[in-house]
Amino acid sequence: MAGAHILLLLAASAAAPQALGQADVELRASHALLSPHSDGFFLDDDPRAPALLDRHWAAIRRWTEAWLDANGPAAQGRLPKAAKAADKDLDLSTLEITPGVLAVSASENEIGTIFILRRTAEGFRTAWTSSAPGHAALVGYPMLAGWSPTAARMRCRESRRACGPLYGKLGSLPPQKDGRTRFYIQAGYAQPAGATIGGQLSIWRWDGREAAPLFADSYGYMVEQPYSVRFDRGFLHVGVKGEFRTFFACGQCNGRQMDWRIAVGPESLRDLGRRDRVPELALADALLDRMFRHRRLPPGLARADLRLLRRQVAQAGKERSFGMLMGWTLRRRGRVEELCLAGDPETDIFTFEKSAAGLRLRSVRQGPPSGCGDKVNS
């Protein structure tokens, strides 16, 4: 049996260069057929377009298999450059999830797919793909249908919720207690313009034959925000751009930065929710929102002198908004914190006092007409 296995490996190795040449031709041909129907963000309305995308993804998988067979898994670091040489629009990245098993992210501009290759006696072969994750996966997490070729059409977003296209990055997580591997996909939804976009986070378990989703949810983020996705000491942290209630941030602004935490335990996952990275901003926003809605203020806010804010709230009237957030700064001196909040057109300075019970608002005063200075956060 061992001898037969060695013969199979030798035969596969000898045929690898020829297979790579054929896969290269197939990749270029499928790309040429798809290109008239794709702008790199969406497919057009031609009914043939999803099938052409599916064919191109299959060609990408076969080309990747053939390249790894010809060059060996140790050469996977050269794979992204080789992919570019074969198809100038193709971006590939890999993650070894277990020995002999590679997860691959492939995208052309913002239309992407994820697949898993497993090394066999005949060479690398596709074991799983995000475009067809299985019935159970789609029932449990319908948003995963956004990875399918049919979900890559612009028209999909006009009539369905589970739409794409998506493009993603891969990251590793600690294995489960039973030894099964876990990984995550951090994906963005295709968007031709704008800096604030939708994202999708999914966490998967690999059992040796297929990947099963353990978690999936969507969120918003700014493409150049200071916080992305990282795993640290048992927690997966995801940088999120949230929404304020009484003012809004521009698309290229960081806005309400939040830390979405997911506890990754040896046997389970737990969504711990999203918390503000700048709680002073969130508290000022919550205060204004309560005042606009004539709701009772909590003790930590009610004791402050709020005459200035009451006058500004009355002036804003039915709009219930302070307009665009132009910038903010935060200064800390011991237990005292000063938040300068520049809205449109008002600039206010909130003074907080920090204690074991949390933040307490001491006062609100009018800020300078010029705003919060030159070095502001947005």
C-alpha positions in Angstrom: 0.0 0.0 0.0 2.8 2.4 0.8 4.5 1.7 -2.5 1.3 2.3 -4.4 0.9 5.6 -2.6 4.4 6.7 -3.5 3.8 5.7 -7.2 0.6 7.9 -7.2 2.6 10.9 -5.8 5.3 10.4 -8.4 2.8 10.2 -11.2 1.0 13.3 -10.0 4.3 15.2 -9.7 5.2 14.2 -13.3 1.9 15.4 -14.7 1.8 18.6 -12.6 3.6 21.0 -15.2 1.2 19.9 -17.9 -1.8 20.3 -15.7 -0.7 23.8 -14.7 -0.4 24.8 -18.3 -3.9 23.6 -19.1 -5.2 25.4 -15.9 -3.5 28.6 -17.0 -5.2 28.5 -20.4 -8.6 27.8 -18.7 -8.1 30.6 -16.3 -7.4 33.2 -19.0 -10.3 31.9 -21.1 -12.8 32.1 -18.2 -11.6 35.6 -17.3 -12.1 36.8 -20.9 -15.6 35.5 -20.9 -16.6 37.0 -17.6 -15.0 40.5 -18.1 -17.7 42.0 -20.3 -20.2 41.2 -17.6 -18.4 42.5 -14.5 -17.1 45.9 -13.5 -15.2 44.5 -10.5 -18.0 45.3 -8.1 -21.1 43.7 -9.5 -22.3 41.5 -12.4 -24.5 43.0 -15.1 -28.1 41.8 -15.7 -27.2 39.3 -18.4 -28.8 36.0 -17.2 -25.6 34.2 -18.2 -23.4 36.2 -15.9 -23.7 34.2 -12.6 -22.8 31.0 -14.5 -19.8 32.7 -16.0 -18.7 33.8 -12.6 -19.1 30.3 -11.2 -17.1 29.0 -14.1 -14.3 31.5 -13.4 -14.2 30.6 -9.7 -13.9 27.0 -10.6 -11.0 27.9 -13.0 -9.3 29.8 -10.2 -9.6 26.7 -7.9 -8.2 24.4 -10.5 -5.4 26.8 -11.3 -4.5 27.0 -7.6 -4.6 23.3 -7.2 -2.3 22.8 -10.3 0.1 25.5 -9.1 0.5 23.9 -5.7 0.9 20.5 -7.3 3.7 21.8 -9.5 5.5 23.9 -6.9 4.7 22.2 -3.6 3.0 23.6 -0.5 6.2 25.0 0.8 6.2 27.5 -2.0 2.7 29.0 -1.2 4.4 32.3 -0.3 5.0 32.8 -4.0 1.4 32.0 -4.9 0.0 35.6 -4.8 2.6 36.8 -7.3 2.1 33.8 -9.6 -1.6 34.4 -9.5 -1.1 38.0 -10.6 1.1 36.8 -13.5 -1.7 34.4 -14.6 -4.5 36.9 -14.2 -3.6 40.6 -13.5 -6.8 41.2 -11.7 -6.6 38.2 -9.3 -5.6 38.6 -5.7 -4.9 35.4 -3.7 -4.0 34.8 -0.1 -3.7 31.6 1.9 -4.0 30.4 5.5 -2.9 26.9 6.5 -5.6 25.8 8.8 -4.1 22.3 9.4 -1.1 20.5 7.9 -1.9 19.7 4.3 -5.1 21.9 4.3 -5.1 25.5 2.9 -7.9 28.0 3.0 -7.6 30.4 0.1 -9.2 33.9 -0.4 -9.5 34.9 -4.1 -10.9 38.1 -5.4 -10.9 40.3 -8.5 -11.4 43.9 -7.3 -14.3 43.4 -4.9 -15.9 40.2 -6.2 -14.4 37.4 -4.1 -14.7 33.8 -3.0 -13.2 31.5 -0.3 -12.2 27.9 -0.8 -10.4 25.1 1.1 -7.8 22.8 -0.6 -6.8 19.5 0.9 -3.7 17.5 -0.1 -4.5 14.0 -1.3 -2.5 11.3 -3.1 -3.5 12.8 -6.4 -2.5 16.3 -5.3 -4.4 19.3 -3.9 -8.2 19.1 -4.4 -11.0 21.5 -3.5 -12.8 20.3 -0.4 -15.1 23.2 0.3 -16.1 26.6 -1.1 -18.0 29.6 0.3 -20.1 29.8 -2.9 -21.7 26.5 -1.9 -21.3 26.1 1.8 -24.1 23.5 2.2 -27.8 23.6 3.0 -27.3 23.5 6.8 -25.0 26.5 6.7 -27.5 28.6 4.7 -30.4 27.6 6.9 -28.5 28.6 10.0 -27.0 31.8 8.6 -28.9 33.0 5.5 -26.5 35.9 5.0 -23.9 33.4 3.8 -25.8 33.2 0.6 -24.2 36.5 -0.3 -21.1 34.5 -1.4 -23.0 32.8 -4.2 -22.6 33.8 -7.9 -26.3 34.8 -8.2 -25.9 37.2 -5.3 -23.2 39.1 -7.1 -25.7 41.0 -9.3 -26.5 44.6 -8.5 -30.2 43.9 -8.9 -30.0 41.4 -6.1 -29.7 44.2 -3.5 -33.0 45.6 -4.8 -35.0 42.6 -3.9 -33.1 40.4 -1.4 -31.2 40.7 1.9 -28.7 38.0 1.4 -26.7 39.6 -1.4 -23.0 40.2 -2.2 -20.6 40.3 -3.7 -18.1 39.9 -0.9 -14.4 39.7 -0.6 -12.5 38.6 2.5 -9.5 38.0 4.6 -8.8 34.8 6.6 -7.6 34.5 10.2 -6.8 31.6 12.5 -8.4 30.9 15.9 -7.5 28.4 18.6 -8.8 24.9 18.0 -11.8 23.5 19.9 -11.3 21.3 22.9 -11.8 18.3 20.7 -9.0 19.4 18.4 -11.1 20.6 15.5 -9.7 23.7 13.8 -11.4 27.1 13.7 -10.9 30.1 11.5 -12.7 33.4 10.7 -13.5 35.3 7.5 -13.5 39.1 7.7 -15.3 40.2 4.6 -16.4 43.5 3.0 -19.4 44.0 0.8 -18.6 45.4 -2.7 -19.1 49.1 -2.9 -18.0 51.2 -5.8 -17.8 54.5 -3.9 -17.6 55.7 -0.3 -15.3 55.0 2.6 -17.9 53.6 5.1 -19.0 50.1 4.0 -20.7 47.0 5.2 -18.8 44.0 6.6 -19.5 40.4 7.4 -17.8 38.4 10.1 -18.1 34.6 10.1 -16.4 32.0 12.2 -16.0 28.4 11.0 -15.0 25.0 12.2 -13.1 22.6 10.0 -13.7 18.9 10.7 -11.3 17.4 8.2 -13.8 17.2 5.3 -15.9 20.4 5.3 -16.3 23.7 7.0 -19.3 24.5 9.2 -20.3 28.0 10.4 -20.3 28.7 14.1 -21.2 32.3 13.9 -22.0 35.0 11.3 -23.2 38.6 11.5 -22.8 41.9 9.7 -21.4 45.3 10.8 -20.2 48.6 9.4 -16.7 50.0 9.2 -14.6 52.8 7.7 -11.9 51.4 5.4 -9.1 53.4 7.0 -10.3 53.3 10.6 -7.7 52.7 13.3 -9.2 49.4 14.5 -9.6 46.3 12.4 -9.9 42.6 13.4 -7.5 40.9 15.8 -7.5 37.9 18.2 -6.1 38.6 21.7 -6.1 36.4 24.8 -9.3 34.5 24.1 -11.2 37.4 22.5 -11.9 38.2 18.8 -12.0 42.0 18.5 -13.7 43.7 15.6 -13.5 47.4 14.9 -17.0 48.7 14.1 -18.2 52.1 13.0 -21.5 52.6 14.8 -24.2 55.3 14.5 -24.7 58.3 16.7 -28.3 59.3 17.6 -28.1 63.1 17.5 -25.4 63.9 15.0 -23.8 62.0 12.0 -20.2 61.4 10.8 -19.0 61.8 7.2 -18.3 58.7 5.2 -14.5 59.2 5.5 -14.7 59.9 9.2 -14.1 57.4 12.0 -17.4 58.4 13.7 -18.6 56.2 16.6 -15.7 53.7 16.9 -16.8 50.6 18.8 -15.1 47.3 19.9 -17.2 44.3 19.0 -15.9 41.4 21.2 -16.5 37.7 20.7 -15.3 35.3 23.4 -13.6 32.2 21.8 -13.7 29.5 24.4 -12.5 25.9 24.1 -16.1 24.6 23.5 -18.1 27.5 22.4 -18.3 31.1 21.3 -20.1 34.0 23.0 -21.0 37.3 21.5 -20.2 40.0 24.1 -21.7 42.8 22.1 -20.2 46.2 21.1 -18.8 48.8 23.4 -17.7 52.3 22.7 -14.0 53.1 22.5 -14.7 56.7 23.6 -17.5 56.4 26.2 -17.5 60.1 26.7 -18.7 60.6 23.2 -21.4 58.0 23.6 -22.6 59.6 26.9 -22.8 63.1 25.4 -24.8 61.6 22.5 -27.1 59.7 24.9 -27.7 62.9 26.9 -28.7 64.9 23.9 -30.9 62.2 22.6 -32.8 62.0 26.0 -33.2 65.8 26.0 -34.5 65.8 22.5 -37.1 63.1 23.4 -38.0 64.8 26.7 -37.0 61.7 28.7 -35.8 61.5 32.2 -32.1 61.9 32.8 -30.1 59.4 34.9 -28.6 60.8 38.1 -25.1 60.9 36.7 -26.3 63.5 34.1 -29.2 65.2 35.8 -27.2 67.0 38.4 -25.2 69.1 35.9 -26.1 72.5 34.7 -27.7 71.8 31.4 -29.2 75.3 30.6 -26.9 75.7 27.5 -27.9 72.3 26.1 -31.6 73.0 26.8 -31.4 76.2 24.8 -29.6 74.4 21.9 -32.1 71.6 21.9 -34.9 74.0 21.7 -33.3 75.8 18.8 -32.8 72.5 16.9 -36.5 71.9 17.2 -38.1 69.0 15.4 -34.9 68.0 13.6 -33.7 66.4 16.8 -30.1 66.6 15.4 -27.0 68.6 16.0 -26.0 68.0 12.3 -22.6 66.7 11.3 -19.9 65.9 13.8 -17.1 68.3 12.7 -14.5 66.9 15.2 -13.8 66.2 18.8 -11.0 66.2 21.4 -10.6 64.6 24.8 -8.3 65.8 27.5 -7.8 63.9 30.7 -6.4 65.5 33.9 -6.5 63.1 36.8 -10.2 62.2 37.4 -11.4 65.1 35.3 -12.0 64.7 31.6 -13.0 67.4 29.1 -14.7 66.5 25.8 -14.8 69.2 23.2 -17.6 68.3 20.7 -17.8 70.4 17.6 -21.1 70.0 15.8 -22.7 72.0 13.1 -22.9 74.8 14.1 -22.5 74.4 17.9 -19.3 73.6 19.8 -19.7 72.5 23.4 -17.3 71.4 26.1 -18.5 68.6 28.4 -16.6 68.2 31.7 -16.8 64.7 33.3 -15.6 63.4 36.5 -14.5 59.7 36.7 -15.3 57.6 39.7 -15.7 53.9 40.6 -19.4 54.3 39.6 -18.5 55.5 36.2 -18.5 58.9 34.5 -20.5 61.8 36.0 -21.2 65.0 34.1 -20.2 68.1 36.0 -20.9 70.9 33.5 -21.4 71.9 29.8 -20.1 75.2 28.5 -20.0 76.9 25.2 -16.9 76.1 23.1 -14.9 78.5 20.9 -16.5 79.5 17.5 -13.4 78.0 15.8 -14.3 74.5 17.0 -12.0 72.2 18.9 -8.7 73.2 17.4 -6.5 71.8 14.6 -5.8 68.4 16.0 -9.2 66.9 16.2 -10.7 63.4 15.8 -13.4 62.9 13.3 
